[in-house]
Amino acid sequence: MTAHKLTFRLTPTTPFTELRLIDKDGVVPVASWALSGHRGAGLCQRLIIDGVAFEEGDTLFIDHAAIARLTAEEARKLDMPPATALRAVVEGNGIMLRPDFAVSLRWVRSSGQAVLGTTRTGAFLSEADGWRRLPETVFAVAEAVDAYALAAKLDEGSRLGAVARLREALPPAATAGTADAAGILGKATIIEADAFSLDTTGEGDAMQLVPVLHRAGGGDAPLLPEDRQRAFGAEQFQRWPSARSVYALPGGIYVTVSPPLRRALDIVRKSVSAPIEHRRALLRDPRPAIREAIGDEADSALIESLLVETQAWSDRVIALGLWKPRVLPWIALQTNDWFGGNGDAADTRDPRPSGIQVGDRCLQLSKSQAANLTERVLQAMQAGQLTIVQETEEGPVAIPATRETIDALTALVPRKAEGVAEKPGSGLMPIIGPNETGLDIEATVQRRPAPPIGLPSCLVTTLKPHQLEGLTWLQKSWICGSPGVLLADDMGLGKTLQGLAFLAWLRDGIRGGNITKRPLLIVAPTGLLENWRAEHDRHLAAPGLGTLLPAYGKGLAALRKSGSNGIPGLDLAALRAADWVLTTYETLRDYSRDFVSLHCVAMLVDEAQKIKTPAIRMTDAAKAMNADFRIALTGTPVENRLADLWCIIDSVAPGHLGDLRRFSATYEGPNAASEMPALKASLDRPMGGRPPLLMRRLKEDRLPELPPCEQSVVRAPMCGKQASAYQDAIAKARDDRGGGRVLEALHRLRQVSLCPDCSDDLADNDVIESSARLASSIKCLDQIRAAGESALMFLDDPDVMARLSGLLQRRYRLDNAPMTISGKVSGPSRQARVDAFQAASTGFDVMLLSPRAGGVGLTLTRANHVIHLARWWNPAVEDQATARVHRIGQSRQVVVHIPLAVLADGRPSFDENLHALLERKRQLMQNALLPPEPSSNELATMLDDSLLP
């Protein structure tokens, strides 16, 4: 099959563009496109990886928006027609704010001459001489015109919302010279709102809820200026008995409300006459009421997108004695120079904190910035303002104007803050004692009754020695009265099985009358819920843990009910009567008022890094639970900083590591390394006659039957184009070392060291020879193929991934392109690809994965080779990726291939310096629980080493 006999044929349809490859014998199956030699095959694979195209048999279905985004060169590769030379003219007829206002679109030549007989299908325009492609800006305008035609038949809010979106699409097209508008860009300002947060007016029983409008995904900043928001909340919103689709504000501003938001706002509006308990519950968390109003068919992502949990709302919650995200001081892990900070950055030798944490956002502050922010907060408190807005590189952050903020800032820069009158009720305690700025609560120890130590009666799986050791440790921890434990075994050692065996032992104790009958609760990420059910049925014979109450999906819908005061909640009687409850972290958070009333024998939280962040609702919901015993499971107790570990430990054994402020000062300060042995000893050694609080075992130590895992580091010299591009990147980095440039220089060196040119224009062999790393990897794959084995190749560049997909299929004459898993692959699709890979017949195969998307929750033991083509900064992420292969179920020796691009003259290259850094971090992580994420100083040093002459 030769390229000159091939051509793509497109068929525009309403939902997709259908693309087929035609040769002299007919239609070519999509699986064979990479083998055909057509220049567009690689681009098609990239569209599939990006999730904007999917294949069925001999047809590739491509989203029209993706077609519109193609460059002229990309369109030529797919044999698509050129972009249209016509201009779109959008005309409005009538008065914009009236129901009879109409919008039309016509096509004209550059001279202004009208063109008749054109029809549009998605991203294509049918003209007299055939199809033409619409550029992205014109496509957006045409789609917006069609959307208005549909919305014009609906209510006023939908119609004006469509006008607003059309007006947003017009300026880019007008700037590009591809569209004109008449009668649309009027004087009226139309703003669309599709999210909200809550504020309050009044105190005590007179408190009323006021919605603050937002755009979903737009951050914490309100949609309206302060005066317009006041006009909306205090006047327009209260004027009508129910929420409206459009609100008219002073200055010719019309706010349109999306239908889901309107239903949510209707709940708020109708709370005016509701009991104060109902209003307070709604203020604390409106999600259950919103979910009930929108219906069970609503996607959880939609519910989340509707609500913006701002600090203004949270600040008022504390005034009512309800939950609020807290403002905390934190210890800097690196100098401000990494972020391009100014000259008065905090000295890293000073143990004083270098920033504040607001909810889950960390703001790094110099001493002068902290002093200035303190003044602003004091002024806001004196003026009665709820928040101030701090601009950051990641967007605005709303900071509560409260005493807690002053306390946190005072920890940065000592300052006497006096004479600030606090609002009534602001001294009430939050939902939990957070142990963050002081030790509010310590767990008590009291021996518990229990059945004899041993295997549970319903366990049908034979435990491995380390798993039996783990079960015994859990049982002894229960008996001696420990509040909870952290099982932090390495990935692949069977934490799920150990947890289930322990819970089954507790269930034996309940059935035997040793333990009071109460539910067992398991909290896990959504994607692992069905895995927990399957593992329960696999390892435990009936009756197992007893009758399951699934508090998720349809099971959650069946649990929902409204109390006598009308507050949405859950059926507490059903929860309390359950043998075991399985739910998500989000459900635990959203219904914390109900779950906190549930007294559990034990609560097990899986992937406990989900609650590693202090002072956010999800973490507080887990900490607030009433459980006799807590088990946290995670293979990565420290992901980014040691405060992750503190927060998880504080969830299972409050007070064990003291308060967060002192913990950070001790273990994240300048003398942290010398303190690590004491920290580790406090966790993994028995104390006071009790078993250690933490158990962590590594695969190589505890699975002697697991095949060995060998690391093969292959060094290959850069030459030709790659060597030249590398020297250019080095020269540029030496010339530009300004603030904030280190990361840019590192990314440039990382990219060049991977592959300087992977364009489709290069022949496959030329691409391979242009990259030392890729050439080494191909040699490894050649050997793997000769041995009839399979491999996983990890890299995170989607362009390189797409190019390699076709290259590997052609080189090894695979029936199908290698399966890929990137961050854009949905959960079900990801699992389907894993299942297909695992179920395939023996023999050579290769799968391409990104470290983040493919490094967690997958079992791919059909492969016994791992190639880290592109390295990740964090060795924990890389180890998670390797663990997909090296885990229980693997029967062959695993080889981890590390290709490095090196310099011919012997100087240390970027690849060698990064490899050395990752190996140091990996060793420290395993031996002392140090954070695996390299600090900015370590990365800057690595760059300096790479720039040595």
Buried (B, 14 or more C-beta within 10 A) or exposed (E): BEEEEBEBEBEBEEEBBBBBBBBEEEEBBBBBBBBBBBBBBBBBBBBBBBBBBBBEEBBBBBBBBBBBBBEEEBBBBBBBBEBBEBBBBBBBEEEBBEEEBEBEBBBBEEEEEEBEEBEBBBBBBBBEEEBBBBBBBBBBBBBBBBBBEEBBEEBBBBBBBBBBBBBBBBEBBBEEEBBBBEBBBBEBBBBBBBBBBBBBEEEEEEBBBBBBBBBBEBBBBBBBEEEBBEBBBEEBBBEEEEBBBBBBBEEEBBBBBBBBBBBBBBBBBBBEEBBBEBBBBBBBBBBBBBBBBBEEEBEBEBBBBBBBBBBBBBBBBBBBBBBBBBBBBBBBBBBBBBBEBEEEBBEBEEBBBBBBBBBEBBBBBBBEBBBBBBEBBBEBBEEEBBBBBBEEEEEBBBBBBBBBBBBBBBBBBEBEBEEBEEBEBBEEEBBBBBBBBEBBEBBEEEEBEBBEEEBBBBBEBEBBEBBBBBBBBBBBBBBBBBBBBBBBBBBBBBBBBBBBBBBBBBBBBBBEEBBEBBBBBBBBBBBBBBBBBEBBEEBBEEEBBBEBBBBBBEBBEBBBBEBEEBBBBBBBEBBBEBBBBBBBBBBBBBBBBBBBBBEBBBBBBBBBBBBBBBBBBBBBBBBBBEBBBBBBBBBBBBBBBBBBBBBBBBBBBBBBBBBBBEBBBBBBBBEBEEBBEEBBEBBBEEEEEBBBBBBBBEBEEBBEEBEEBEEEBBBBBBBEBBBEBBEEBBEBBEEEEEEEBBBEBBEBBBBBBBBBBBEBEBEBEEBBBBBBBBBBBBBBBEEBBEEEBBBBBBBBBBBBBBBBBBBBBBBBEBEBBBBBBBBBBEEEEBBEBBEEBBEEEEEBBBBBBBBBBBBBBBBBBBBBBBBBBBBBBBBBBBBBBBBBBBBBEBEBEBBBBBBBBBBEEEBBBBBBBBBEBBBBBBEBBBEBBBBBBBBBBBBBBBBEBBBEE
